[in-house]
Amino acid sequence: MGKKKKKKPEAVRPWCFYCDRSFDDESILIQHQKARHFKCPTCNKRFTHAPGMVVHMTQVHKGTLEVRLGDCDLITPKNQ
């Protein structure tokens, strides 16, 4: 009898937590998130993480963020 071939485990594709879209590579996912989810709607500055954008909105624009579920526009500004 021959040896049994082991099945390769399926690779888990990186996916965007905010819009549930999957990507082939993690670097493409990061580019997507910076372009779509972590961009200041007032001055278009891009951030690598959401907390950085929250601090930016509070300190620079004196506003807060409101989370809105939808297409790929997840975070929008909300003035006080």
PASEBA-1860 file (N, C-alpha, C; in nm, 3 decimals):
! residues 80
1> MGKKKKKK> 0.084/-0.118/0.000/0.000/0.000/0.000/0.088/0.124/0.000 ~ 0.042/0.226/-0.069/0.116/0.353/-0.075/0.076/0.447/0.039 ~ 0.152/0.550/0.051/0.121/0.650/0.152/0.005/0.736/0.107 ~ -0.076/0.778/0.203/-0.186/0.868/0.172/-0.133/1.009/0.160 ~ -0.187/1.080/0.064/-0.147/1.219/0.046/-0.225/1.305/0.145 ~ -0.152/1.393/0.211/-0.217/1.483/0.305/-0.273/1.603/0.228 ~ -0.392/1.641/0.266/-0.452/1.758/0.203/-0.391/1.883/0.264 ~ -0.364/1.981/0.179/-0.312/2.107/0.227/-0.428/2.186/0.288
9> PEAVRPWC> -0.406/2.247/0.404/-0.513/2.329/0.462/-0.538/2.451/0.374 ~ -0.665/2.486/0.360/-0.698/2.602/0.278/-0.649/2.728/0.347 ~ -0.588/2.812/0.270/-0.537/2.938/0.324/-0.655/3.032/0.351 ~ -0.652/3.095/0.465/-0.757/3.190/0.499/-0.720/3.323/0.435 ~ -0.811/3.376/0.355/-0.786/3.503/0.289/-0.814/3.618/0.384 ~ -0.729/3.721/0.382/-0.756/3.837/0.466/-0.884/3.906/0.421 ~ -0.961/3.958/0.517/-1.087/4.024/0.484/-1.105/4.150/0.566 ~ -1.180/4.241/0.512/-1.203/4.370/0.576/-1.315/4.356/0.679
17> FYCDRSFD> -1.285/4.392/0.801/-1.381/4.384/0.911/-1.498/4.479/0.888 ~ -1.473/4.589/0.818/-1.573/4.694/0.804/-1.674/4.669/0.691 ~ -1.631/4.610/0.580/-1.724/4.588/0.469/-1.731/4.442/0.425 ~ -1.663/4.352/0.497/-1.668/4.208/0.474/-1.619/4.167/0.335 ~ -1.527/4.242/0.279/-1.469/4.212/0.149/-1.339/4.135/0.170 ~ -1.313/4.032/0.091/-1.190/3.954/0.108/-1.087/3.994/0.002 ~ -0.960/3.971/0.035/-0.849/4.011/-0.051/-0.749/3.897/-0.064 ~ -0.669/3.901/-0.170/-0.569/3.799/-0.194/-0.447/3.814/-0.103
25> DESILIQH> -0.418/3.938/-0.064/-0.296/3.966/0.011/-0.325/4.067/0.121 ~ -0.255/4.055/0.232/-0.277/4.145/0.346/-0.238/4.290/0.313 ~ -0.138/4.307/0.229/-0.098/4.443/0.192/-0.207/4.514/0.112 ~ -0.279/4.440/0.030/-0.391/4.497/-0.046/-0.505/4.534/0.050 ~ -0.527/4.452/0.151/-0.628/4.482/0.252/-0.594/4.613/0.323 ~ -0.469/4.632/0.361/-0.428/4.753/0.431/-0.446/4.875/0.341 ~ -0.411/4.864/0.213/-0.432/4.974/0.119/-0.580/5.007/0.108 ~ -0.664/4.905/0.102/-0.809/4.925/0.095/-0.861/4.998/0.218
33> QKARHFKC> -0.818/4.956/0.335/-0.868/5.019/0.458/-0.821/5.163/0.469 ~ -0.698/5.192/0.429/-0.650/5.329/0.435/-0.726/5.417/0.337 ~ -0.758/5.364/0.221/-0.826/5.443/0.118/-0.975/5.459/0.145 ~ -1.039/5.357/0.201/-1.184/5.358/0.214/-1.235/5.387/0.353 ~ -1.169/5.338/0.455/-1.226/5.344/0.589/-1.156/5.442/0.682 ~ -1.029/5.465/0.661/-0.954/5.549/0.754/-0.906/5.676/0.686 ~ -0.995/5.742/0.613/-0.963/5.867/0.546/-1.050/5.977/0.605 ~ -0.989/6.086/0.646/-1.063/6.197/0.704/-1.153/6.258/0.596
41> PTCNKRFT> -1.283/6.265/0.621/-1.373/6.320/0.519/-1.359/6.471/0.502 ~ -1.295/6.539/0.597/-1.280/6.683/0.589/-1.156/6.723/0.510 ~ -1.040/6.662/0.542/-0.915/6.702/0.476/-0.851/6.590/0.394 ~ -0.913/6.473/0.389/-0.867/6.356/0.312/-0.733/6.299/0.359 ~ -0.693/6.329/0.482/-0.572/6.267/0.537/-0.602/6.121/0.565 ~ -0.506/6.033/0.536/-0.527/5.889/0.554/-0.455/5.839/0.678 ~ -0.517/5.740/0.743/-0.464/5.683/0.866/-0.456/5.532/0.855 ~ -0.365/5.473/0.932/-0.351/5.327/0.929/-0.451/5.259/1.021
49> HAPGMVVH> -0.502/5.331/1.122/-0.596/5.272/1.216/-0.706/5.374/1.250 ~ -0.820/5.324/1.290/-0.933/5.409/1.325/-0.905/5.500/1.446 ~ -0.837/5.452/1.552/-0.813/5.541/1.666/-0.733/5.666/1.629 ~ -0.641/5.653/1.535/-0.565/5.769/1.489/-0.655/5.872/1.423 ~ -0.754/5.824/1.351/-0.847/5.915/1.286/-0.938/5.983/1.388 ~ -0.975/5.912/1.493/-1.059/5.969/1.598/-0.985/6.083/1.668 ~ -0.858/6.061/1.701/-0.777/6.164/1.764/-0.763/6.284/1.670 ~ -0.738/6.259/1.542/-0.723/6.364/1.443/-0.850/6.449/1.435
57> MTQVHKGT> -0.965/6.385/1.427/-1.091/6.459/1.418/-1.114/6.544/1.542 ~ -1.082/6.490/1.658/-1.103/6.563/1.784/-1.009/6.682/1.796 ~ -0.882/6.664/1.764/-0.784/6.769/1.785/-0.778/6.870/1.672 ~ -0.788/6.826/1.548/-0.772/6.916/1.435/-0.903/6.982/1.394 ~ -1.007/6.903/1.382/-1.134/6.955/1.331/-1.236/6.983/1.442 ~ -1.201/6.955/1.564/-1.288/6.978/1.681/-1.425/6.914/1.664 ~ -1.427/6.798/1.602/-1.551/6.725/1.581/-1.540/6.584/1.636 ~ -1.649/6.511/1.631/-1.649/6.372/1.673/-1.687/6.287/1.553
65> LEVRLGDC> -1.673/6.157/1.568/-1.708/6.065/1.460/-1.835/5.991/1.492 ~ -1.914/5.971/1.390/-2.037/5.894/1.402/-2.022/5.771/1.312 ~ -2.051/5.656/1.365/-2.040/5.533/1.287/-2.171/5.509/1.215 ~ -2.161/5.490/1.083/-2.279/5.466/1.002/-2.254/5.340/0.919 ~ -2.344/5.245/0.927/-2.329/5.123/0.849/-2.376/5.149/0.708 ~ -2.300/5.097/0.614/-2.338/5.116/0.474/-2.233/5.056/0.385 ~ -2.232/5.100/0.262/-2.140/5.050/0.160/-1.999/5.039/0.215 ~ -1.911/5.121/0.169/-1.775/5.125/0.222/-1.750/5.255/0.294
73> DLITPKNQ> -1.849/5.338/0.311/-1.836/5.464/0.384/-1.880/5.440/0.525 ~ -1.789/5.398/0.610/-1.826/5.355/0.744/-1.824/5.469/0.844 ~ -1.728/5.559/0.835/-1.713/5.662/0.936/-1.736/5.799/0.874 ~ -1.824/5.876/0.932/-1.850/6.011/0.883/-1.840/6.109/0.999 ~ -1.809/6.237/0.969/-1.794/6.332/1.079/-1.928/6.375/1.136 ~ -1.925/6.412/1.263/-2.044/6.463/1.330/-1.998/6.581/1.414 ~ -2.038/6.699/1.377/-1.997/6.818/1.452/-2.077/6.829/1.580 ~ -2.013/6.888/1.682/-2.079/6.899/1.812/-2.178/7.012/1.812
END
